[in-house]
Amino acid sequence: MDGQKSIRHLARDARRVMRDGPGEIARRQRDRLARMVAHARARSPYYRALYQDLPEHVDDPALLPVTGKKTLMAAFDDWVTDREVTLERVEAFVADPGLVGQRFQGRYLVATTSGTSGLRGLFVMDDRDLAVRTALGVRVGGLSARDVVRTLARAGRTAVVTAPGGHFSTVAATVRFGLDRPWLGRMMRIFSIDQPMAGLVDELNRYDPASIAGFTGMLTLLAGEQEAGRLHVRPAIVIPGGETLTPGARERIATAFQAKVRAAYASTECGFLSSGCAHGWYHVNSDWAVLEPVDADHRPVPPGVQSHTVLVSNLANRVQPILRYDLGDSVLLRPDPCPCGSPLPAIRVQGRAADLLTFPTERGEHVSLSPMLFGALLDRIPGVGQFQILQTADTTLRVRLRSGDAADTDRVWETVRDEITRLLTEHKAGDITLERAGEPPQRSPGAKFRRIIPLPRP
């Protein structure tokens, strides 16, 4: 079955299972989990050893051991199911920014995480994973006749506002989509957040998008530009992701753009994990993913109770199986049906708050910067093994660094200092003091590692 036929088949199945209801969704999930476990055992040396004492047939995720990024990355070559895919080859591929979105070994999409857990992840996705992502996106729907008119009036143009220059999932997947479907790819454009706000606003005004997707923090800043009259676009839909969307941020974005807001909660490990509804809940695509809210000992927590973390299983990606993977976010599973009518489980997410860094300007105003700006900047600096930026005062940033192997720590610090200073200057932040911390990056007790920690605000 070719790619387009596969997507059409998957899209039809995705819509049909919604009509069939929760029982059929659960059946699909059990069947696909059993198939993925069997595939992982047969093709991945890592999973073969990990699952050697399990029953022959497993369709209950609770029977599976918990995995995580640190363990899987350490066993990368045994984890993957294609013996031609090795850590060395993947690292060489992502080292070249010119290959973003291109087919790795002629077959796969490669994406990196920005390392919010303290360790960069390298993830390889097959065509099946990408086809499921596209098919599940089709069933979100929710546009009115007025929204369709606004979309058609702007030729369906989509603006993806993100950090360029790396193999991040948002960039790599957008580029791949355009390469695989050139006629649709011409309707999508990536807009760099690594530029002064005025430049970004000017580019968006000229593009006049029908939809805008990006990190919640950055879209909130763009909503402010729209309110001020500097940005004047009229998208039919705005898609925040990557950070928790608070009710206040949702309302502000929706009002500023006079658009529907459809948030997405997903990850590089499972790019189709969920989609948001009009009532502010994320609906888990549980026919293709398993999401388990658990406590600190990985025991299930009941609906209505905030979890310590969440375990995710991707039931589509066969080249790099993600099974009972500790994602590190705290979620709450809705105990009753969602008013939107979706038969899919509904969750709210406590993690991934939009931690904007706010600084005074020389004119006595304030400028807010997305943490993604700093992450994208430092991820590109050679010799930076791990970093953490703390805002300790309105005009002070403390930078904790751990240099990579054989790196000159003093030279790495000088580069980091100069690049952060340039970034702040470009965005017209005032006289900001950069402190070089003597201590390495720290993890808060019982909390997820945070690379950017803003000044607490009342």
C-alpha positions as CSV (number, residue, x, y, z in Angstrom):
1,M,0.0,0.0,0.0
2,D,1.5,3.4,-1.1
3,G,1.8,6.3,1.3
4,Q,-1.3,8.2,0.2
5,K,-3.5,5.1,0.2
6,S,-2.2,4.2,3.6
7,I,-3.1,7.6,5.0
8,R,-6.6,7.5,3.5
9,H,-7.1,4.0,4.9
10,L,-5.9,5.1,8.4
11,A,-8.0,8.2,8.3
12,R,-11.2,6.2,7.5
13,D,-10.4,3.9,10.3
14,A,-9.7,6.8,12.7
15,R,-13.1,8.3,11.9
16,R,-14.9,5.0,12.1
17,V,-13.6,4.0,15.5
18,M,-14.8,7.3,16.9
19,R,-18.3,6.4,15.8
20,D,-18.0,2.9,17.2
21,G,-17.2,4.3,20.7
22,P,-15.0,3.6,23.7
23,G,-15.3,-0.2,23.5
24,E,-14.0,-0.5,20.0
25,I,-11.3,2.1,20.8
26,A,-10.1,0.0,23.7
27,R,-10.1,-3.2,21.5
28,R,-8.0,-1.5,18.9
29,Q,-5.6,-0.4,21.6
30,R,-5.2,-3.8,23.1
31,D,-4.7,-5.4,19.7
32,R,-2.1,-2.9,18.6
33,L,-0.2,-3.0,21.9
34,A,0.0,-6.8,21.6
35,R,1.4,-6.5,18.0
36,M,3.9,-3.9,19.0
37,V,5.2,-5.9,22.0
38,A,5.6,-9.0,19.7
39,H,7.4,-6.9,17.1
40,A,9.7,-5.3,19.7
41,R,10.6,-8.7,21.1
42,A,11.3,-10.2,17.7
43,R,13.4,-7.3,16.3
44,S,14.9,-5.4,19.2
45,P,17.7,-7.1,21.3
46,Y,17.0,-4.6,24.1
47,Y,13.3,-5.5,24.3
48,R,14.0,-9.2,23.8
49,A,16.1,-9.3,26.9
50,L,13.8,-6.9,28.9
51,Y,10.6,-9.0,28.1
52,Q,12.2,-12.5,28.4
53,D,10.1,-13.4,31.5
54,L,6.8,-12.0,30.2
55,P,3.9,-14.1,28.9
56,E,4.0,-14.8,25.2
57,H,0.9,-12.6,24.5
58,V,0.8,-9.2,26.2
59,D,-2.0,-6.7,25.7
60,D,-2.0,-5.2,29.2
61,P,0.6,-2.4,29.5
62,A,0.8,-2.8,33.3
63,L,2.7,-6.1,32.6
64,L,5.5,-4.2,30.9
65,P,8.6,-2.8,32.7
66,V,8.9,1.0,32.6
67,T,11.4,2.5,30.2
68,G,12.9,6.0,29.9
69,K,15.1,8.2,27.8
70,K,18.3,7.7,29.7
71,T,18.1,3.9,29.6
72,L,17.0,3.7,26.0
73,M,19.6,6.2,24.7
74,A,22.3,4.2,26.5
75,A,21.1,1.1,24.7
76,F,20.4,2.8,21.4
77,D,21.9,0.3,19.0
78,D,20.0,-2.6,20.7
79,W,16.8,-0.6,21.1
80,V,16.1,0.0,17.4
81,T,14.7,-2.8,15.3
82,D,16.6,-1.9,12.1
83,R,20.3,-3.0,12.5
84,E,21.3,-0.4,9.9
85,V,20.3,2.3,12.3
86,T,23.0,3.1,14.8
87,L,23.7,5.9,17.2
88,E,26.8,6.9,15.4
89,R,25.0,7.2,12.1
90,V,22.1,9.1,13.6
91,E,24.4,11.5,15.4
92,A,26.3,12.2,12.2
93,F,23.0,12.8,10.4
94,V,21.7,15.4,12.9
95,A,25.0,17.1,13.0
96,D,24.2,18.5,9.5
97,P,21.5,21.1,9.7
98,G,21.1,20.9,5.9
99,L,19.6,17.4,6.4
100,V,16.6,18.5,8.5
101,G,13.5,16.7,7.4
102,Q,15.4,14.6,4.8
103,R,15.0,10.8,4.7
104,F,17.6,9.2,6.9
105,Q,18.9,6.1,5.1
106,G,16.2,6.7,2.5
107,R,13.4,5.7,4.9
108,Y,13.1,7.5,8.2
109,L,12.5,10.9,9.8
110,V,15.0,11.8,12.6
111,A,14.1,14.3,15.3
112,T,15.9,15.5,18.4
113,T,14.5,16.7,21.7
114,S,15.8,19.9,23.2
115,G,16.8,18.2,26.4
116,T,14.4,19.5,29.0
117,S,14.9,16.3,30.9
118,G,18.7,16.9,31.0
119,L,19.5,14.6,28.1
120,R,19.0,15.1,24.4
121,G,17.0,12.4,22.8
122,L,17.5,11.1,19.3
123,F,14.3,9.6,17.8
124,V,13.8,7.8,14.5
125,M,10.3,7.6,13.0
126,D,9.1,5.3,10.2
127,D,6.5,6.1,7.5
128,R,3.8,4.3,9.5
129,D,4.3,6.6,12.5
130,L,4.1,9.7,10.2
131,A,1.0,8.3,8.3
132,V,-0.8,7.8,11.6
133,R,0.1,11.3,12.7
134,T,-1.4,12.7,9.5
135,A,-4.5,10.5,9.6
136,L,-5.3,11.4,13.2
137,G,-4.9,15.1,12.4
138,V,-7.6,14.8,9.9
139,R,-10.2,13.7,12.4
140,V,-9.8,16.7,14.7
141,G,-12.2,18.9,12.6
142,G,-14.3,21.5,14.4
143,L,-14.1,24.3,11.8
144,S,-17.3,26.2,11.1
145,A,-18.4,27.4,7.6
146,R,-17.0,30.8,8.6
147,D,-13.7,29.2,9.5
148,V,-13.6,27.4,6.2
149,V,-14.2,30.7,4.3
150,R,-11.3,32.3,6.3
151,T,-9.1,29.4,5.5
152,L,-9.9,29.3,1.8
153,A,-9.5,33.1,1.6
154,R,-5.9,32.6,2.7
155,A,-5.3,29.6,0.5
156,G,-4.9,27.4,3.5
157,R,-1.5,28.9,4.4
158,T,-0.1,27.6,7.6
159,A,2.6,29.4,9.7
160,V,4.7,27.2,11.9
161,V,6.4,29.5,14.4
162,T,9.4,27.7,15.9
163,A,13.1,27.6,16.4
164,P,15.1,26.8,13.2
165,G,18.5,25.4,12.8
166,G,18.0,22.0,14.5
167,H,16.3,18.7,13.9
168,F,13.5,19.5,16.3
169,S,10.3,17.6,15.6
170,T,8.2,20.6,14.6
171,V,10.7,21.7,12.0
172,A,11.7,18.3,10.7
173,A,8.1,17.0,10.4
174,T,7.1,20.2,8.6
175,V,10.0,20.0,6.1
176,R,9.3,16.3,5.5
177,F,5.6,17.0,4.9
178,G,6.5,19.5,2.2
179,L,9.0,17.1,0.6
180,D,6.5,14.2,0.5
181,R,3.6,16.4,-0.7
182,P,5.0,19.4,-2.5
183,W,1.6,20.8,-3.4
184,L,0.7,20.9,0.3
185,G,4.2,21.8,1.4
186,R,3.8,25.1,-0.5
187,M,1.0,26.0,1.9
188,M,3.3,25.6,5.0
189,R,6.1,27.9,6.0
190,I,8.4,27.9,9.0
191,F,8.9,31.3,10.8
192,S,11.9,31.6,13.0
193,I,11.6,32.8,16.6
194,D,15.3,33.5,16.6
195,Q,14.9,37.1,15.4
196,P,13.6,40.4,16.9
197,M,9.8,40.4,17.4
198,A,9.4,43.2,14.9
199,G,10.9,41.1,12.1
200,L,8.7,38.1,13.0
201,V,5.6,40.3,13.0
202,D,6.4,41.8,9.7
203,E,6.9,38.4,8.1
204,L,3.6,37.1,9.5
205,N,1.7,40.2,8.3
206,R,3.0,39.6,4.8
207,Y,2.3,35.9,4.8
208,D,-1.3,36.4,6.2
209,P,-1.7,32.8,7.4
210,A,-5.0,30.8,7.7
211,S,-3.6,28.9,10.7
212,I,-0.7,29.5,13.1
213,A,1.0,26.8,15.1
214,G,3.8,27.3,17.7
215,F,4.8,27.1,21.3
216,T,2.3,28.5,23.8
217,G,4.6,31.1,25.2
218,M,5.5,32.5,21.7
219,L,1.8,32.5,20.6
220,T,1.0,34.5,23.8
221,L,3.6,37.1,22.8
222,L,2.1,37.3,19.3
223,A,-1.3,37.7,20.8
224,G,0.1,40.8,22.6
225,E,1.4,42.1,19.2
226,Q,-2.0,41.6,17.7
227,E,-3.7,43.4,20.6
228,A,-1.3,46.3,20.1
229,G,-2.1,46.5,16.4
230,R,1.4,45.7,15.2
231,L,0.3,42.3,14.1
232,H,-2.9,42.1,12.0
233,V,-3.5,38.6,10.8
234,R,-6.8,36.7,10.8
235,P,-6.2,33.0,11.1
236,A,-9.2,30.6,11.4
237,I,-7.3,28.4,13.9
238,V,-4.4,28.8,16.3
239,I,-2.6,25.6,17.5
240,P,-0.5,26.1,20.7
241,G,1.7,23.2,21.8
242,G,4.9,22.3,23.7
243,E,3.8,24.1,26.9
244,T,0.7,24.0,29.1
245,L,-2.1,26.2,27.8
246,T,-3.7,27.9,30.8
247,P,-7.4,29.1,30.5
248,G,-6.2,32.7,30.6
249,A,-3.7,32.1,27.8
250,R,-6.4,30.3,25.7
251,E,-8.8,33.1,26.2
252,R,-6.3,35.8,25.3
253,I,-5.1,34.0,22.1
254,A,-8.7,33.3,21.0
255,T,-9.8,36.9,21.6
256,A,-6.7,38.5,20.1
257,F,-6.9,36.5,16.8
258,Q,-10.7,36.0,16.9
259,A,-9.9,32.4,16.1
260,K,-10.5,28.9,17.3
261,V,-7.7,27.6,19.6
262,R,-7.0,23.9,19.4
263,A,-4.1,23.1,21.7
264,A,-2.0,19.9,21.2
265,Y,-0.2,17.9,23.8
266,A,2.3,15.6,22.3
267,S,6.0,14.8,22.3
268,T,8.8,13.9,19.9
269,E,8.4,10.3,21.2
270,C,4.7,10.3,20.2
271,G,3.8,13.1,17.9
272,F,0.1,12.2,17.7
273,L,-0.5,11.7,21.4
274,S,-3.5,14.0,21.8
275,S,-5.5,16.9,20.4
276,G,-7.3,19.7,22.3
277,C,-11.1,20.4,22.3
278,A,-13.1,23.6,22.7
279,H,-13.5,22.9,26.4
280,G,-9.8,23.0,27.2
281,W,-9.1,19.2,27.5
282,Y,-6.6,17.1,25.6
283,H,-8.2,14.0,24.1
284,V,-5.7,11.1,24.0
285,N,-5.7,9.2,20.7
286,S,-6.0,6.0,22.6
287,D,-6.6,3.8,19.6
288,W,-2.9,4.4,18.7
289,A,-1.3,5.4,22.0
290,V,-1.5,4.3,25.6
291,L,-1.2,6.9,28.3
292,E,-1.0,5.9,32.0
293,P,-1.1,8.5,34.8
294,V,1.0,7.0,37.6
295,D,2.5,7.9,41.0
296,A,6.2,8.1,41.9
297,D,6.4,4.3,42.1
298,H,4.7,3.9,38.7
299,R,1.4,2.7,40.2
300,P,-1.8,3.9,38.5
301,V,-3.6,6.8,39.9
302,P,-7.4,7.1,39.6
303,P,-9.2,9.5,37.4
304,G,-9.5,13.0,38.9
305,V,-6.2,12.7,40.8
306,Q,-3.1,14.5,39.5
307,S,-0.3,12.0,38.6
308,H,3.4,12.2,39.5
309,T,4.3,11.3,36.0
310,V,2.8,9.7,32.9
311,L,3.8,6.6,30.9
312,V,3.4,6.6,27.2
313,S,3.3,3.8,24.6
314,N,3.5,4.7,20.9
315,L,1.6,1.9,19.0
316,A,2.7,3.0,15.5
317,N,6.5,3.4,15.4
318,R,8.1,0.1,14.6
319,V,11.7,1.2,14.0
320,Q,12.2,2.6,17.5
321,P,9.5,1.1,19.8
322,I,8.4,3.5,22.6
323,L,6.7,1.2,25.3
324,R,5.7,2.4,28.8
325,Y,8.1,5.3,28.5
326,D,8.2,7.8,31.4
327,L,7.5,11.1,29.8
328,G,7.9,13.1,33.0
329,D,4.7,15.2,32.9
330,S,2.0,15.4,35.5
331,V,-1.5,14.9,34.2
332,L,-5.1,14.5,35.4
333,L,-7.5,12.1,33.7
334,R,-11.0,13.4,33.5
335,P,-13.3,11.1,35.5
336,D,-16.5,11.8,33.5
337,P,-17.3,12.3,29.8
338,C,-16.1,15.5,28.2
339,P,-18.9,18.0,27.2
340,C,-17.4,18.1,23.7
341,G,-18.7,14.5,23.1
342,S,-15.5,12.9,22.2
343,P,-15.3,9.2,23.2
344,L,-11.5,9.5,23.7
345,P,-10.0,9.9,27.2
346,A,-9.6,13.5,28.3
347,I,-6.6,14.9,30.3
348,R,-5.2,18.1,31.6
349,V,-1.5,18.6,31.9
350,Q,0.3,20.3,34.8
351,G,3.8,20.1,33.3
352,R,5.3,22.2,30.5
353,A,4.2,25.6,31.8
354,A,5.1,28.5,29.5
355,D,8.0,29.8,31.5
356,L,8.6,33.2,29.8
357,L,11.6,35.2,30.9
358,T,10.6,38.9,31.4
359,F,13.1,41.8,31.4
360,P,12.9,45.6,31.6
361,T,13.8,47.6,28.6
362,E,15.8,50.8,28.5
363,R,12.5,52.7,27.8
364,G,11.0,51.4,31.1
365,E,8.8,48.9,29.4
366,H,9.1,45.1,29.6
367,V,10.0,42.4,27.0
368,S,9.1,38.7,27.5
369,L,11.2,36.0,25.7
370,S,10.2,32.4,25.2
371,P,12.5,29.7,26.8
372,M,12.7,28.1,23.4
373,L,14.8,31.0,22.2
374,F,17.5,30.2,24.8
375,G,17.2,26.5,24.2
376,A,17.6,26.7,20.5
377,L,20.5,29.1,20.9
378,L,22.6,27.1,23.3
379,D,21.8,23.8,21.7
380,R,23.8,25.0,18.6
381,I,26.9,26.0,20.6
382,P,29.7,23.4,20.3
383,G,31.0,22.1,23.6
384,V,27.8,22.7,25.6
385,G,26.9,19.4,27.2
386,Q,24.1,20.6,29.5
387,F,22.9,24.0,30.7
388,Q,20.5,25.7,33.0
389,I,19.5,29.4,33.1
390,L,18.1,30.9,36.2
391,Q,16.6,34.4,36.4
392,T,17.6,35.4,39.9
393,A,16.5,39.1,39.6
394,D,14.8,41.3,37.0
395,T,18.1,42.1,35.3
396,T,20.2,39.0,36.3
397,L,20.6,35.6,34.7
398,R,22.7,32.9,36.3
399,V,24.1,30.3,33.8
400,R,24.9,26.8,34.9
401,L,27.1,24.9,32.4
402,R,28.4,21.4,32.0
403,S,30.8,21.3,29.1
404,G,31.1,18.3,26.8
405,D,34.0,16.0,26.7
406,A,37.3,17.6,25.9
407,A,35.7,21.1,25.6
408,D,37.6,24.2,26.8
409,T,35.2,25.3,29.5
410,D,36.4,28.9,29.5
411,R,36.0,29.2,25.8
412,V,32.6,27.6,25.9
413,W,31.5,30.1,28.6
414,E,32.7,33.0,26.6
415,T,30.7,31.9,23.6
416,V,27.6,31.3,25.6
417,R,27.9,34.7,27.3
418,D,28.4,36.5,24.0
419,E,25.5,34.7,22.3
420,I,23.0,35.3,25.1
421,T,24.1,38.9,25.2
422,R,23.5,39.2,21.5
423,L,20.0,37.6,21.9
424,L,19.0,40.0,24.7
425,T,20.3,43.0,22.7
426,E,18.4,42.0,19.6
427,H,15.2,41.8,21.7
428,K,15.9,45.2,23.3
429,A,16.2,43.9,26.9
430,G,17.9,46.3,29.2
431,D,21.3,46.0,30.8
432,I,21.2,42.3,31.9
433,T,24.0,40.8,34.1
434,L,25.1,37.3,33.1
435,E,26.6,35.3,36.0
436,R,28.7,32.2,35.4
437,A,27.6,29.7,38.1
438,G,30.2,27.6,39.9
439,E,27.7,24.8,40.4
440,P,26.5,22.5,37.6
441,P,22.9,22.3,36.4
442,Q,20.6,21.1,39.2
443,R,17.4,19.0,39.3
444,S,14.8,20.1,41.9
445,P,13.9,17.4,44.4
446,G,11.2,15.2,42.9
447,A,10.8,17.4,39.9
448,K,11.5,17.3,36.2
449,F,14.8,18.9,35.1
450,R,14.2,22.5,33.9
451,R,16.6,24.2,31.6
452,I,15.0,27.6,31.9
453,I,13.9,28.9,35.3
454,P,12.2,32.3,35.3
455,L,12.0,34.7,38.3
456,P,9.0,33.8,40.4
457,R,6.3,36.3,40.0
458,P,3.5,37.2,42.6
